[in-house]
Amino acid sequence: MPIYEYCCNACQGKTSIFVKRIGAPVSPVCPACGSQEMRRVLSRFAYHRSLATVHEESGDPEKAGPDYYKDPRNIGRWAENKFKEMGMEMPSQVQDMISAAREGELPGPVKELQPGLSEV
């Protein structure tokens, strides 16, 4: 049961269509503009990397430039290393934010972690 991807010739919108059988006739319609002028395109694929692979590909934070911290996973890695270096246990709220960032969620404001932080 393949999934085919199509691109609309009118608005350039892309859509995926699930087909029950290979070779079954498909009459794609653009969900954005309703055009039937669709062309089949190569499907995208996903490549999942392990956390160890992400760390290897990111390199050493001491030698990396400012782009290193554009990836939220690297910010969490830095925070984990700093807590470890200081011999401190990381608060569960911080660990939860790091875990969420590794899953692609942006963390909420840091002020919520510690009341009175804005007064400093």
C-alpha positions in Angstrom: 0.0 0.0 0.0 2.1 2.9 -1.2 1.8 6.6 -0.5 2.3 8.8 -3.5 3.2 12.5 -3.4 1.9 15.0 -5.9 2.7 18.7 -6.6 0.0 21.0 -8.0 0.9 22.7 -11.2 -1.4 25.7 -10.4 -0.3 26.6 -6.8 2.8 24.4 -6.3 1.1 22.9 -3.2 2.1 19.3 -2.2 0.0 16.5 -1.0 0.3 12.8 -0.2 -2.2 10.2 -1.4 -2.6 6.7 0.1 -3.3 4.1 -2.5 -4.6 0.6 -1.6 -2.9 -1.2 -4.5 0.2 -0.6 -6.6 -0.9 0.3 -10.1 -4.4 1.4 -9.0 -5.7 4.5 -10.9 -5.2 7.7 -9.0 -7.0 11.0 -9.7 -5.3 13.5 -7.4 -6.9 16.8 -6.6 -5.1 19.7 -4.9 -6.5 20.2 -1.4 -5.4 23.9 -1.5 -6.8 25.1 -4.7 -8.9 22.2 -6.1 -6.9 21.9 -9.3 -6.6 18.5 -11.0 -3.4 19.5 -12.7 -1.1 17.5 -10.5 2.2 15.8 -11.2 3.8 13.0 -9.2 7.0 13.9 -7.4 9.7 11.9 -5.5 8.7 11.2 -2.0 10.6 12.6 1.0 12.0 10.3 3.5 13.1 10.6 7.2 16.5 10.0 8.6 16.5 9.6 12.4 19.8 10.0 14.3 20.7 8.8 17.7 21.6 11.3 20.4 25.2 10.0 20.2 25.3 10.7 16.5 23.9 14.2 17.0 26.6 14.9 19.6 29.3 13.5 17.2 28.0 15.6 14.3 27.7 18.8 16.4 31.4 18.6 17.5 33.0 20.1 20.5 31.1 23.1 21.9 34.4 24.8 22.9 35.6 24.8 19.3 32.2 25.3 17.6 30.9 28.7 16.5 27.6 30.4 17.4 25.7 28.0 15.2 26.3 25.2 17.7 23.7 26.7 20.0 21.0 27.1 17.3 20.2 23.4 17.9 18.3 23.2 21.3 19.7 19.7 21.9 23.2 21.3 22.2 22.0 23.8 24.7 20.7 20.9 26.8 24.0 19.1 26.4 25.9 22.2 27.6 23.6 22.5 30.6 24.0 18.8 31.5 27.8 19.1 31.3 27.9 22.2 33.5 25.8 20.6 36.2 28.0 17.5 36.1 31.2 19.7 36.2 29.9 21.4 39.3 28.9 18.1 41.0 25.2 19.3 41.2 22.1 17.3 40.5 20.0 18.9 37.7 16.5 20.0 38.8 13.8 17.9 37.3 12.2 20.9 35.6 15.4 21.6 33.7 15.7 18.0 32.7 12.1 18.0 31.5 12.8 21.1 29.4 15.9 19.5 27.9 14.0 16.3 27.1 11.2 18.3 25.5 13.8 20.3 23.4 15.3 17.0 22.2 11.9 16.0 21.0 11.6 19.3 19.0 9.5 21.3 21.6 10.7 24.8 22.4 11.0 25.3 26.1 8.9 27.8 28.0 10.3 30.9 29.6 13.2 30.2 32.0 11.6 32.6 34.5 9.0 30.0 35.3 11.6 27.7 36.7 12.6 29.9 39.6 10.3 32.4 41.2 11.9 35.8 41.7 14.4 35.3 38.9 13.2 38.5 37.2 14.2 40.5 40.3 17.9 39.6 40.0 
